[in-house]
Amino acid sequence: MKFKDISSLGQQELIEKEKALKEELYKLNYQRYSGRVEKPHNFSLIKKDVARIKTAIRQIRKP
């Protein structure tokens, strides 16, 4: 996801998106420990998206 797309969303949508991404990351970690991850590159992509969302939320909250 690009930062432009993320910054156009509202704060509540960003929080919901972050929760969904964290849940997806949890599922990927579960697959990792069971030994059957199909797309291991998704770990870094999801982590980067979460960081972008947290940055956008912080910019919205900043006065």
PDB file of N, CA, C and O in Angstrom:
ATOM      1  N   MET A   1       0.833  -1.174   0.000  1.00  0.00           N
ATOM      2  CA  MET A   1       0.000   0.000   0.000  1.00  0.00           C
ATOM      3  C   MET A   1       0.883   1.244   0.000  1.00  0.00           C
ATOM      4  O   MET A   1       1.875   1.301   0.726  1.00  0.00           O
ATOM      5  N   LYS A   2       0.535   2.213  -0.790  1.00  0.00           N
ATOM      6  CA  LYS A   2       1.305   3.448  -0.873  1.00  0.00           C
ATOM      7  C   LYS A   2       0.856   4.408   0.229  1.00  0.00           C
ATOM      8  O   LYS A   2      -0.284   4.361   0.693  1.00  0.00           O
ATOM      9  N   PHE A   3       1.786   5.280   0.636  1.00  0.00           N
ATOM     10  CA  PHE A   3       1.472   6.218   1.712  1.00  0.00           C
ATOM     11  C   PHE A   3       0.397   7.206   1.276  1.00  0.00           C
ATOM     12  O   PHE A   3      -0.380   7.674   2.109  1.00  0.00           O
ATOM     13  N   LYS A   4       0.339   7.531  -0.004  1.00  0.00           N
ATOM     14  CA  LYS A   4      -0.710   8.427  -0.510  1.00  0.00           C
ATOM     15  C   LYS A   4      -2.092   7.856  -0.241  1.00  0.00           C
ATOM     16  O   LYS A   4      -3.003   8.569   0.179  1.00  0.00           O
ATOM     17  N   ASP A   5      -2.234   6.557  -0.489  1.00  0.00           N
ATOM     18  CA  ASP A   5      -3.519   5.893  -0.266  1.00  0.00           C
ATOM     19  C   ASP A   5      -3.865   5.865   1.219  1.00  0.00           C
ATOM     20  O   ASP A   5      -5.020   6.047   1.604  1.00  0.00           O
ATOM     21  N   ILE A   6      -2.869   5.639   2.027  1.00  0.00           N
ATOM     22  CA  ILE A   6      -3.086   5.545   3.472  1.00  0.00           C
ATOM     23  C   ILE A   6      -3.447   6.910   4.048  1.00  0.00           C
ATOM     24  O   ILE A   6      -4.342   7.013   4.887  1.00  0.00           O
ATOM     25  N   SER A   7      -2.754   7.957   3.601  1.00  0.00           N
ATOM     26  CA  SER A   7      -2.986   9.281   4.179  1.00  0.00           C
ATOM     27  C   SER A   7      -4.362   9.842   3.809  1.00  0.00           C
ATOM     28  O   SER A   7      -4.840  10.769   4.462  1.00  0.00           O
ATOM     29  N   SER A   8      -4.997   9.302   2.782  1.00  0.00           N
ATOM     30  CA  SER A   8      -6.315   9.795   2.406  1.00  0.00           C
ATOM     31  C   SER A   8      -7.435   9.197   3.261  1.00  0.00           C
ATOM     32  O   SER A   8      -8.574   9.660   3.203  1.00  0.00           O
ATOM     33  N   LEU A   9      -7.117   8.175   4.049  1.00  0.00           N
ATOM     34  CA  LEU A   9      -8.118   7.532   4.899  1.00  0.00           C
ATOM     35  C   LEU A   9      -8.284   8.303   6.208  1.00  0.00           C
ATOM     36  O   LEU A   9      -7.402   9.063   6.609  1.00  0.00           O
ATOM     37  N   GLY A  10      -9.406   8.101   6.856  1.00  0.00           N
ATOM     38  CA  GLY A  10      -9.658   8.726   8.146  1.00  0.00           C
ATOM     39  C   GLY A  10      -9.025   7.926   9.271  1.00  0.00           C
ATOM     40  O   GLY A  10      -8.560   6.805   9.067  1.00  0.00           O
ATOM     41  N   GLN A  11      -9.014   8.509  10.451  1.00  0.00           N
ATOM     42  CA  GLN A  11      -8.346   7.880  11.589  1.00  0.00           C
ATOM     43  C   GLN A  11      -8.990   6.542  11.959  1.00  0.00           C
ATOM     44  O   GLN A  11      -8.285   5.566  12.217  1.00  0.00           O
ATOM     45  N   GLN A  12     -10.301   6.493  11.987  1.00  0.00           N
ATOM     46  CA  GLN A  12     -10.989   5.252  12.357  1.00  0.00           C
ATOM     47  C   GLN A  12     -10.722   4.154  11.330  1.00  0.00           C
ATOM     48  O   GLN A  12     -10.522   2.997  11.698  1.00  0.00           O
ATOM     49  N   GLU A  13     -10.717   4.510  10.046  1.00  0.00           N
ATOM     50  CA  GLU A  13     -10.423   3.526   9.001  1.00  0.00           C
ATOM     51  C   GLU A  13      -9.002   3.001   9.122  1.00  0.00           C
ATOM     52  O   GLU A  13      -8.743   1.820   8.893  1.00  0.00           O
ATOM     53  N   LEU A  14      -8.082   3.892   9.486  1.00  0.00           N
ATOM     54  CA  LEU A  14      -6.684   3.483   9.658  1.00  0.00           C
ATOM     55  C   LEU A  14      -6.537   2.504  10.813  1.00  0.00           C
ATOM     56  O   LEU A  14      -5.787   1.532  10.717  1.00  0.00           O
ATOM     57  N   ILE A  15      -7.243   2.758  11.890  1.00  0.00           N
ATOM     58  CA  ILE A  15      -7.175   1.869  13.047  1.00  0.00           C
ATOM     59  C   ILE A  15      -7.729   0.498  12.693  1.00  0.00           C
ATOM     60  O   ILE A  15      -7.159  -0.524  13.077  1.00  0.00           O
ATOM     61  N   GLU A  16      -8.831   0.474  11.966  1.00  0.00           N
ATOM     62  CA  GLU A  16      -9.412  -0.803  11.539  1.00  0.00           C
ATOM     63  C   GLU A  16      -8.471  -1.547  10.589  1.00  0.00           C
ATOM     64  O   GLU A  16      -8.322  -2.765  10.684  1.00  0.00           O
ATOM     65  N   LYS A  17      -7.842  -0.811   9.677  1.00  0.00           N
ATOM     66  CA  LYS A  17      -6.905  -1.411   8.727  1.00  0.00           C
ATOM     67  C   LYS A  17      -5.703  -2.002   9.463  1.00  0.00           C
ATOM     68  O   LYS A  17      -5.217  -3.079   9.118  1.00  0.00           O
ATOM     69  N   GLU A  18      -5.230  -1.280  10.482  1.00  0.00           N
ATOM     70  CA  GLU A  18      -4.098  -1.762  11.276  1.00  0.00           C
ATOM     71  C   GLU A  18      -4.454  -3.058  12.001  1.00  0.00           C
ATOM     72  O   GLU A  18      -3.649  -3.988  12.040  1.00  0.00           O
ATOM     73  N   LYS A  19      -5.642  -3.121  12.570  1.00  0.00           N
ATOM     74  CA  LYS A  19      -6.080  -4.331  13.259  1.00  0.00           C
ATOM     75  C   LYS A  19      -6.150  -5.516  12.297  1.00  0.00           C
ATOM     76  O   LYS A  19      -5.743  -6.628  12.633  1.00  0.00           O
ATOM     77  N   ALA A  20      -6.671  -5.260  11.096  1.00  0.00           N
ATOM     78  CA  ALA A  20      -6.778  -6.333  10.100  1.00  0.00           C
ATOM     79  C   ALA A  20      -5.400  -6.832   9.675  1.00  0.00           C
ATOM     80  O   ALA A  20      -5.194  -8.036   9.521  1.00  0.00           O
ATOM     81  N   LEU A  21      -4.464  -5.915   9.488  1.00  0.00           N
ATOM     82  CA  LEU A  21      -3.115  -6.311   9.091  1.00  0.00           C
ATOM     83  C   LEU A  21      -2.410  -7.082  10.203  1.00  0.00           C
ATOM     84  O   LEU A  21      -1.688  -8.043   9.935  1.00  0.00           O
ATOM     85  N   LYS A  22      -2.618  -6.664  11.447  1.00  0.00           N
ATOM     86  CA  LYS A  22      -1.998  -7.377  12.560  1.00  0.00           C
ATOM     87  C   LYS A  22      -2.577  -8.784  12.699  1.00  0.00           C
ATOM     88  O   LYS A  22      -1.861  -9.724  13.044  1.00  0.00           O
ATOM     89  N   GLU A  23      -3.856  -8.920  12.434  1.00  0.00           N
ATOM     90  CA  GLU A  23      -4.476 -10.239  12.470  1.00  0.00           C
ATOM     91  C   GLU A  23      -3.909 -11.131  11.358  1.00  0.00           C
ATOM     92  O   GLU A  23      -3.661 -12.319  11.565  1.00  0.00           O
ATOM     93  N   GLU A  24      -3.713 -10.547  10.197  1.00  0.00           N
ATOM     94  CA  GLU A  24      -3.136 -11.305   9.090  1.00  0.00           C
ATOM     95  C   GLU A  24      -1.696 -11.723   9.393  1.00  0.00           C
ATOM     96  O   GLU A  24      -1.271 -12.825   9.045  1.00  0.00           O
ATOM     97  N   LEU A  25      -0.954 -10.830  10.044  1.00  0.00           N
ATOM     98  CA  LEU A  25       0.411 -11.150  10.442  1.00  0.00           C
ATOM     99  C   LEU A  25       0.426 -12.270  11.473  1.00  0.00           C
ATOM    100  O   LEU A  25       1.303 -13.133  11.443  1.00  0.00           O
ATOM    101  N   TYR A  26      -0.535 -12.259  12.378  1.00  0.00           N
ATOM    102  CA  TYR A  26      -0.655 -13.326  13.370  1.00  0.00           C
ATOM    103  C   TYR A  26      -0.886 -14.674  12.679  1.00  0.00           C
ATOM    104  O   TYR A  26      -0.280 -15.681  13.044  1.00  0.00           O
ATOM    105  N   LYS A  27      -1.763 -14.676  11.686  1.00  0.00           N
ATOM    106  CA  LYS A  27      -2.043 -15.914  10.961  1.00  0.00           C
ATOM    107  C   LYS A  27      -0.808 -16.408  10.208  1.00  0.00           C
ATOM    108  O   LYS A  27      -0.550 -17.610  10.153  1.00  0.00           O
ATOM    109  N   LEU A  28      -0.049 -15.480   9.629  1.00  0.00           N
ATOM    110  CA  LEU A  28       1.175 -15.867   8.930  1.00  0.00           C
ATOM    111  C   LEU A  28       2.199 -16.452   9.898  1.00  0.00           C
ATOM    112  O   LEU A  28       2.887 -17.421   9.573  1.00  0.00           O
ATOM    113  N   ASN A  29       2.296 -15.860  11.088  1.00  0.00           N
ATOM    114  CA  ASN A  29       3.212 -16.396  12.086  1.00  0.00           C
ATOM    115  C   ASN A  29       2.790 -17.789  12.515  1.00  0.00           C
ATOM    116  O   ASN A  29       3.635 -18.654  12.747  1.00  0.00           O
ATOM    117  N   TYR A  30       1.510 -18.005  12.620  1.00  0.00           N
ATOM    118  CA  TYR A  30       1.010 -19.331  12.973  1.00  0.00           C
ATOM    119  C   TYR A  30       1.401 -20.342  11.894  1.00  0.00           C
ATOM    120  O   TYR A  30       1.811 -21.463  12.195  1.00  0.00           O
ATOM    121  N   GLN A  31       1.268 -19.927  10.638  1.00  0.00           N
ATOM    122  CA  GLN A  31       1.670 -20.800   9.534  1.00  0.00           C
ATOM    123  C   GLN A  31       3.170 -21.049   9.552  1.00  0.00           C
ATOM    124  O   GLN A  31       3.625 -22.145   9.224  1.00  0.00           O
ATOM    125  N   ARG A  32       3.945 -20.028   9.936  1.00  0.00           N
ATOM    126  CA  ARG A  32       5.397 -20.175   9.986  1.00  0.00           C
ATOM    127  C   ARG A  32       5.795 -21.262  10.972  1.00  0.00           C
ATOM    128  O   ARG A  32       6.666 -22.084  10.686  1.00  0.00           O
ATOM    129  N   TYR A  33       5.156 -21.262  12.123  1.00  0.00           N
ATOM    130  CA  TYR A  33       5.522 -22.236  13.152  1.00  0.00           C
ATOM    131  C   TYR A  33       4.975 -23.623  12.861  1.00  0.00           C
ATOM    132  O   TYR A  33       5.479 -24.613  13.392  1.00  0.00           O
ATOM    133  N   SER A  34       3.951 -23.705  12.023  1.00  0.00           N
ATOM    134  CA  SER A  34       3.470 -25.020  11.629  1.00  0.00           C
ATOM    135  C   SER A  34       4.224 -25.513  10.390  1.00  0.00           C
ATOM    136  O   SER A  34       4.064 -26.665   9.986  1.00  0.00           O
ATOM    137  N   GLY A  35       5.042 -24.650   9.788  1.00  0.00           N
ATOM    138  CA  GLY A  35       5.923 -25.055   8.718  1.00  0.00           C
ATOM    139  C   GLY A  35       5.350 -25.018   7.321  1.00  0.00           C
ATOM    140  O   GLY A  35       5.840 -25.739   6.451  1.00  0.00           O
ATOM    141  N   ARG A  36       4.343 -24.216   7.066  1.00  0.00           N
ATOM    142  CA  ARG A  36       3.773 -24.182   5.718  1.00  0.00           C
ATOM    143  C   ARG A  36       3.384 -22.767   5.282  1.00  0.00           C
ATOM    144  O   ARG A  36       2.206 -22.471   5.083  1.00  0.00           O
ATOM    145  N   VAL A  37       4.370 -21.915   5.138  1.00  0.00           N
ATOM    146  CA  VAL A  37       4.135 -20.561   4.661  1.00  0.00           C
ATOM    147  C   VAL A  37       4.320 -20.559   3.146  1.00  0.00           C
ATOM    148  O   VAL A  37       5.376 -20.935   2.638  1.00  0.00           O
ATOM    149  N   GLU A  38       3.284 -20.133   2.435  1.00  0.00           N
ATOM    150  CA  GLU A  38       3.346 -20.124   0.981  1.00  0.00           C
ATOM    151  C   GLU A  38       4.099 -18.906   0.449  1.00  0.00           C
ATOM    152  O   GLU A  38       4.860 -19.017  -0.512  1.00  0.00           O
ATOM    153  N   LYS A  39       3.892 -17.760   1.062  1.00  0.00           N
ATOM    154  CA  LYS A  39       4.518 -16.524   0.584  1.00  0.00           C
ATOM    155  C   LYS A  39       5.242 -15.826   1.743  1.00  0.00           C
ATOM    156  O   LYS A  39       4.671 -14.947   2.388  1.00  0.00           O
ATOM    157  N   PRO A  40       6.474 -16.207   2.003  1.00  0.00           N
ATOM    158  CA  PRO A  40       7.187 -15.629   3.141  1.00  0.00           C
ATOM    159  C   PRO A  40       7.510 -14.142   2.980  1.00  0.00           C
ATOM    160  O   PRO A  40       7.777 -13.468   3.976  1.00  0.00           O
ATOM    161  N   HIS A  41       7.493 -13.619   1.767  1.00  0.00           N
ATOM    162  CA  HIS A  41       7.766 -12.200   1.582  1.00  0.00           C
ATOM    163  C   HIS A  41       6.646 -11.318   2.135  1.00  0.00           C
ATOM    164  O   HIS A  41       6.839 -10.115   2.310  1.00  0.00           O
ATOM    165  N   ASN A  42       5.490 -11.896   2.408  1.00  0.00           N
ATOM    166  CA  ASN A  42       4.369 -11.117   2.949  1.00  0.00           C
ATOM    167  C   ASN A  42       4.638 -10.599   4.356  1.00  0.00           C
ATOM    168  O   ASN A  42       4.034  -9.609   4.770  1.00  0.00           O
ATOM    169  N   PHE A  43       5.533 -11.248   5.102  1.00  0.00           N
ATOM    170  CA  PHE A  43       5.857 -10.777   6.446  1.00  0.00           C
ATOM    171  C   PHE A  43       6.369  -9.338   6.395  1.00  0.00           C
ATOM    172  O   PHE A  43       5.871  -8.468   7.110  1.00  0.00           O
ATOM    173  N   SER A  44       7.360  -9.097   5.550  1.00  0.00           N
ATOM    174  CA  SER A  44       7.943  -7.756   5.481  1.00  0.00           C
ATOM    175  C   SER A  44       6.963  -6.749   4.892  1.00  0.00           C
ATOM    176  O   SER A  44       6.935  -5.594   5.319  1.00  0.00           O
ATOM    177  N   LEU A  45       6.166  -7.164   3.928  1.00  0.00           N
ATOM    178  CA  LEU A  45       5.195  -6.239   3.332  1.00  0.00           C
ATOM    179  C   LEU A  45       4.150  -5.788   4.351  1.00  0.00           C
ATOM    180  O   LEU A  45       3.805  -4.608   4.416  1.00  0.00           O
ATOM    181  N   ILE A  46       3.655  -6.727   5.138  1.00  0.00           N
ATOM    182  CA  ILE A  46       2.640  -6.386   6.136  1.00  0.00           C
ATOM    183  C   ILE A  46       3.234  -5.506   7.224  1.00  0.00           C
ATOM    184  O   ILE A  46       2.598  -4.547   7.662  1.00  0.00           O
ATOM    185  N   LYS A  47       4.449  -5.825   7.665  1.00  0.00           N
ATOM    186  CA  LYS A  47       5.094  -5.013   8.699  1.00  0.00           C
ATOM    187  C   LYS A  47       5.306  -3.581   8.222  1.00  0.00           C
ATOM    188  O   LYS A  47       5.127  -2.638   8.993  1.00  0.00           O
ATOM    189  N   LYS A  48       5.684  -3.412   6.959  1.00  0.00           N
ATOM    190  CA  LYS A  48       5.884  -2.070   6.410  1.00  0.00           C
ATOM    191  C   LYS A  48       4.563  -1.314   6.318  1.00  0.00           C
ATOM    192  O   LYS A  48       4.512  -0.115   6.596  1.00  0.00           O
ATOM    193  N   ASP A  49       3.502  -2.004   5.932  1.00  0.00           N
ATOM    194  CA  ASP A  49       2.184  -1.363   5.867  1.00  0.00           C
ATOM    195  C   ASP A  49       1.711  -0.920   7.244  1.00  0.00           C
ATOM    196  O   ASP A  49       1.139   0.161   7.388  1.00  0.00           O
ATOM    197  N   VAL A  50       1.948  -1.752   8.260  1.00  0.00           N
ATOM    198  CA  VAL A  50       1.572  -1.383   9.628  1.00  0.00           C
ATOM    199  C   VAL A  50       2.350  -0.140  10.057  1.00  0.00           C
ATOM    200  O   VAL A  50       1.785   0.758  10.682  1.00  0.00           O
ATOM    201  N   ALA A  51       3.624  -0.083   9.731  1.00  0.00           N
ATOM    202  CA  ALA A  51       4.438   1.082  10.088  1.00  0.00           C
ATOM    203  C   ALA A  51       3.933   2.334   9.376  1.00  0.00           C
ATOM    204  O   ALA A  51       3.889   3.408   9.977  1.00  0.00           O
ATOM    205  N   ARG A  52       3.559   2.214   8.124  1.00  0.00           N
ATOM    206  CA  ARG A  52       3.020   3.361   7.388  1.00  0.00           C
ATOM    207  C   ARG A  52       1.710   3.846   8.009  1.00  0.00           C
ATOM    208  O   ARG A  52       1.471   5.048   8.120  1.00  0.00           O
ATOM    209  N   ILE A  53       0.880   2.911   8.406  1.00  0.00           N
ATOM    210  CA  ILE A  53      -0.393   3.276   9.023  1.00  0.00           C
ATOM    211  C   ILE A  53      -0.161   3.965  10.361  1.00  0.00           C
ATOM    212  O   ILE A  53      -0.814   4.962  10.670  1.00  0.00           O
ATOM    213  N   LYS A  54       0.765   3.436  11.156  1.00  0.00           N
ATOM    214  CA  LYS A  54       1.063   4.072  12.444  1.00  0.00           C
ATOM    215  C   LYS A  54       1.603   5.480  12.248  1.00  0.00           C
ATOM    216  O   LYS A  54       1.288   6.375  13.032  1.00  0.00           O
ATOM    217  N   THR A  55       2.408   5.689  11.221  1.00  0.00           N
ATOM    218  CA  THR A  55       2.927   7.019  10.915  1.00  0.00           C
ATOM    219  C   THR A  55       1.793   7.961  10.542  1.00  0.00           C
ATOM    220  O   THR A  55       1.763   9.105  10.997  1.00  0.00           O
ATOM    221  N   ALA A  56       0.863   7.496   9.724  1.00  0.00           N
ATOM    222  CA  ALA A  56      -0.267   8.325   9.315  1.00  0.00           C
ATOM    223  C   ALA A  56      -1.148   8.679  10.513  1.00  0.00           C
ATOM    224  O   ALA A  56      -1.612   9.814  10.631  1.00  0.00           O
ATOM    225  N   ILE A  57      -1.376   7.718  11.394  1.00  0.00           N
ATOM    226  CA  ILE A  57      -2.178   7.984  12.596  1.00  0.00           C
ATOM    227  C   ILE A  57      -1.488   9.022  13.466  1.00  0.00           C
ATOM    228  O   ILE A  57      -2.136   9.921  14.002  1.00  0.00           O
ATOM    229  N   ARG A  58      -0.179   8.900  13.605  1.00  0.00           N
ATOM    230  CA  ARG A  58       0.573   9.846  14.421  1.00  0.00           C
ATOM    231  C   ARG A  58       0.502  11.245  13.816  1.00  0.00           C
ATOM    232  O   ARG A  58       0.401  12.225  14.554  1.00  0.00           O
ATOM    233  N   GLN A  59       0.554  11.357  12.494  1.00  0.00           N
ATOM    234  CA  GLN A  59       0.459  12.671  11.848  1.00  0.00           C
ATOM    235  C   GLN A  59      -0.920  13.282  12.027  1.00  0.00           C
ATOM    236  O   GLN A  59      -1.044  14.500  12.147  1.00  0.00           O
ATOM    237  N   ILE A  60      -1.955  12.456  12.046  1.00  0.00           N
ATOM    238  CA  ILE A  60      -3.312  12.972  12.251  1.00  0.00           C
ATOM    239  C   ILE A  60      -3.467  13.491  13.675  1.00  0.00           C
ATOM    240  O   ILE A  60      -4.072  14.542  13.884  1.00  0.00           O
ATOM    241  N   ARG A  61      -2.935  12.778  14.643  1.00  0.00           N
ATOM    242  CA  ARG A  61      -3.082  13.160  16.054  1.00  0.00           C
ATOM    243  C   ARG A  61      -2.214  14.346  16.432  1.00  0.00           C
ATOM    244  O   ARG A  61      -2.505  15.048  17.400  1.00  0.00           O
ATOM    245  N   LYS A  62      -1.156  14.571  15.680  1.00  0.00           N
ATOM    246  CA  LYS A  62      -0.238  15.665  15.995  1.00  0.00           C
ATOM    247  C   LYS A  62      -0.920  17.009  15.758  1.00  0.00           C
ATOM    248  O   LYS A  62      -1.524  17.215  14.706  1.00  0.00           O
ATOM    249  N   PRO A  63      -0.832  17.927  16.722  1.00  0.00           N
ATOM    250  CA  PRO A  63      -1.514  19.222  16.558  1.00  0.00           C
ATOM    251  C   PRO A  63      -0.912  20.107  15.517  1.00  0.00           C
ATOM    252  O   PRO A  63      -1.398  21.215  15.292  1.00  0.00           O
TER     253      PRO A  63
END
